[in-house]
Amino acid sequence: MNIVKIGGGQAMNLDAILTDIKTLGEPTLIVHGANYWRDELAAALGYSIQRLVSEKGQASVYSDERLLDIQLMSYAGLRNKRIVEAAQKQGMNAIGLSGLDGALVQARRNPGIRVNEGGKRRLVHDLSGKPQRINRPLLTYLLTEGYLPVLTVPFIDETGQAVNSENDDLVALLHREMGSSRIFFCIEEEGLLREYDRPDTLIRELTIARLETELQRSQGRIKRKLTALWQIIEAGPTTVHICDGRTDMPLLSAIQGGGTCLRP
């Protein structure tokens, strides 16, 4: 089984990604983001997104009820259904689900996010959480029956409430619970770069030691993504491709040596 994470940027070549999934012809789970559409919708609604950086250097957004509504519209609504539509056009019977549907992804509510602001420490409480369990029988049934599940936030917490979370963490959880032979992260770069926005610093082969080094020196969004990579490796052996989702053959090019590869 393959897991394909489609990044949340506008430049993703969605049709090409789906064509590669169809060409590979293997059971696949899609996990997707929608940051671009969330930010566009928030701006149109006059909502200012507050961004947080924890004491550990991981970036996130402050998630209140309004942000959750925007997430539902942009992630579980607009972007999810457009991916389903594009897959159906290519003859793949896609089904779009958030973590709420069928309690597909169960999360534990965060007790608080520790942040430093102006030299002062404070604990921020919001509607966010960490994915803990998946509804494996539901996903197994869908894959067995030939569906292409398309998954995204929000997830469901222990009280039955919607919570925001990180789809990269969901990829790690899916690998731990379902097992996968290959994982593809489609991003808006050629692969993992040593220096931001410097294509000539592309890391083609990522070793465990190199991953640990990059994780220690990183901050913000990339630190969260590298943390998810670490969780994937801890969960069990698989091959991880970080590939350019803007190209004509994102997955096939990655298999042939493009982008960044982390092997077991």
C-alpha positions in Angstrom: 0.0 0.0 0.0 1.1 3.6 -0.7 0.4 6.7 1.2 0.4 10.0 -0.8 0.5 13.3 1.1 -0.6 16.2 -1.2 0.7 19.5 0.1 -1.6 22.4 0.7 -0.1 24.8 -1.9 -1.8 26.1 -4.9 0.9 24.9 -7.3 0.3 21.2 -6.8 -0.2 19.4 -10.1 -3.2 17.5 -8.9 -4.0 15.7 -12.2 -0.4 14.5 -12.6 -0.3 13.2 -9.0 -3.6 11.3 -9.6 -2.4 10.0 -12.9 0.7 8.5 -11.2 -1.5 6.9 -8.5 -3.6 5.3 -11.3 -0.4 4.2 -13.2 1.0 2.5 -10.1 -2.2 0.6 -9.7 -1.7 -0.1 -6.0 -4.0 0.4 -3.0 -3.4 4.0 -1.9 -4.4 6.4 0.8 -4.4 10.1 0.0 -3.9 12.7 2.8 -4.0 16.3 1.8 -3.6 19.8 3.1 -5.3 23.1 2.0 -3.3 25.9 3.6 -3.6 28.1 0.5 -7.4 27.8 0.4 -7.7 28.2 4.1 -5.7 31.4 4.1 -7.6 32.8 1.0 -11.0 32.0 2.7 -9.9 33.5 6.0 -8.9 36.7 4.3 -12.2 36.9 2.4 -14.1 36.4 5.7 -12.0 39.0 7.5 -10.5 36.5 9.9 -6.9 37.0 11.0 -5.0 33.7 11.5 -2.8 33.7 14.5 0.4 31.6 14.2 2.2 30.1 17.1 5.7 28.7 17.6 6.1 26.3 20.6 9.1 26.3 22.9 10.3 23.2 20.9 10.3 25.4 17.7 7.2 23.8 16.0 4.8 26.1 14.2 1.1 25.8 14.2 -2.0 28.0 14.0 -4.2 29.0 16.9 -7.4 27.0 16.5 -10.6 28.5 17.8 -14.2 27.8 16.7 -14.0 30.2 13.8 -10.8 28.7 12.5 -12.4 25.2 12.7 -15.3 26.5 10.6 -12.8 27.7 8.0 -10.9 24.4 8.2 -14.1 22.5 7.5 -14.9 24.7 4.5 -11.5 24.7 3.0 -10.0 21.3 3.9 -12.9 19.0 4.4 -15.1 20.9 1.9 -13.6 22.7 -1.1 -10.2 21.1 -1.5 -11.3 17.6 -0.4 -14.1 17.5 -2.9 -12.1 18.9 -5.8 -9.6 16.1 -5.3 -12.4 13.6 -5.2 -13.8 15.1 -8.4 -10.4 15.0 -10.2 -10.0 11.4 -9.2 -13.4 10.5 -10.4 -12.6 12.1 -13.8 -9.7 9.7 -14.1 -11.9 6.7 -13.3 -10.8 6.2 -9.7 -13.7 5.8 -7.2 -12.5 8.3 -4.6 -14.3 9.0 -1.4 -13.5 12.1 0.7 -13.5 11.9 4.4 -12.4 14.1 7.3 -11.3 12.5 10.6 -14.8 13.2 11.9 -16.5 10.9 9.5 -17.1 7.5 11.1 -14.7 8.6 13.9 -12.0 7.9 11.3 -9.2 9.7 13.1 -9.4 9.9 16.9 -7.3 12.5 18.5 -6.3 13.5 22.0 -6.9 17.2 22.8 -3.7 19.1 23.5 -3.4 20.2 27.1 -1.9 23.4 25.9 0.9 24.8 23.7 3.8 26.3 25.5 5.1 29.4 23.7 7.6 32.2 24.4 6.3 35.7 23.6 8.4 38.7 24.4 10.6 36.7 26.7 7.5 35.5 28.6 6.3 31.9 28.8 2.6 31.2 28.6 0.4 28.2 28.0 -2.1 28.6 25.0 -5.2 26.5 25.0 -7.1 25.9 21.8 -9.0 23.4 19.7 -6.1 21.3 18.5 -5.0 17.7 19.2 -2.7 14.9 18.2 -4.0 11.9 16.2 -3.9 8.7 18.3 -6.0 6.0 16.6 -7.7 5.3 13.2 -10.9 3.4 12.4 -8.9 0.6 10.8 -12.0 -1.6 9.9 -13.5 1.3 7.9 -10.3 2.1 6.0 -9.6 -1.6 5.4 -13.2 -2.0 4.0 -12.8 0.9 1.7 -9.5 -0.3 0.3 -10.7 -3.8 -0.1 -13.8 -2.6 -2.0 -11.5 -0.6 -4.4 -12.2 2.9 -3.1 -9.5 5.6 -3.1 -9.8 7.3 0.4 -9.0 11.0 0.4 -8.4 12.1 4.0 -7.9 15.3 5.9 -8.5 17.3 9.1 -10.3 18.0 11.3 -10.1 15.0 13.6 -12.4 14.0 16.5 -11.3 14.3 20.1 -12.2 12.2 23.2 -15.4 14.3 23.7 -16.6 14.0 20.1 -15.6 17.5 19.2 -13.7 18.5 16.1 -10.1 19.5 16.6 -7.5 20.8 14.3 -4.3 18.9 13.8 -1.4 18.2 11.4 -2.0 16.0 8.4 1.7 15.0 8.4 1.1 13.4 11.8 -1.8 11.5 10.3 0.6 10.1 7.7 2.8 8.8 10.4 -0.2 7.3 12.2 -1.5 5.6 9.1 1.8 4.0 8.4 2.0 2.7 12.0 -1.5 1.3 11.9 -1.9 0.1 8.3 1.7 -0.3 7.1 2.9 1.1 3.8 5.6 0.1 1.4 6.1 3.7 0.1 5.1 7.1 1.3 5.2 10.2 -1.0 5.2 13.7 0.3 4.3 16.0 -2.6 5.6 19.6 -1.9 6.3 22.8 -3.7 10.0 22.2 -3.9 12.3 19.8 -5.7 12.7 17.9 -2.5 14.2 18.5 0.9 16.5 21.5 0.8 19.4 22.2 3.1 18.7 25.9 2.7 15.2 27.4 2.1 14.5 28.4 -1.5 17.9 27.2 -2.7 17.3 24.3 -5.2 21.1 23.7 -5.5 21.0 22.5 -1.8 18.8 19.6 -2.6 19.4 16.5 -0.4 18.9 13.5 -2.6 19.6 10.7 -0.1 18.4 11.3 3.4 20.0 9.1 6.0 18.8 8.6 9.6 21.8 10.5 10.9 21.2 13.3 8.5 17.5 13.5 9.4 18.5 13.8 13.1 20.9 16.6 12.3 18.3 18.5 10.1 15.7 18.0 12.8 17.9 19.6 15.5 18.7 22.7 13.5 15.3 23.3 12.0 12.5 25.6 13.1 8.9 26.3 12.3 6.9 24.3 9.7 9.9 22.3 8.4 10.6 21.1 11.9 7.1 19.8 12.2 7.5 17.9 8.9 10.8 16.5 9.8 9.4 15.4 13.2 6.7 13.5 11.2 9.4 11.8 9.1 11.1 10.7 12.3 7.8 9.3 13.6 7.4 7.4 10.3 10.8 5.7 10.6 10.1 4.8 14.2 6.8 3.2 13.2 8.4 0.7 10.9 10.4 0.3 7.7 9.2 2.0 4.5 10.6 4.1 1.7 9.8 7.8 1.9 9.9 10.1 -1.1 9.8 13.9 -0.8 9.0 14.9 -4.3 8.1 18.0 -6.4 4.3 18.0 -6.6 4.4 20.6 -9.4 5.9 18.4 -12.1 4.3 16.2 -14.8 5.1 12.9 -13.1 5.7 13.6 -9.4 5.5 10.0 -8.0 7.1 8.2 -11.0 9.9 10.7 -11.1 10.6 10.2 -7.4 10.7 6.4 -7.8 13.2 6.9 -10.6 15.5 9.0 -8.4 14.1 12.5 -8.3 13.6 14.5 -5.2 14.7 13.3 -1.7 14.6 9.7 -0.7 14.7 8.2 2.8 15.1 4.4 2.7 14.7 2.0 5.6 
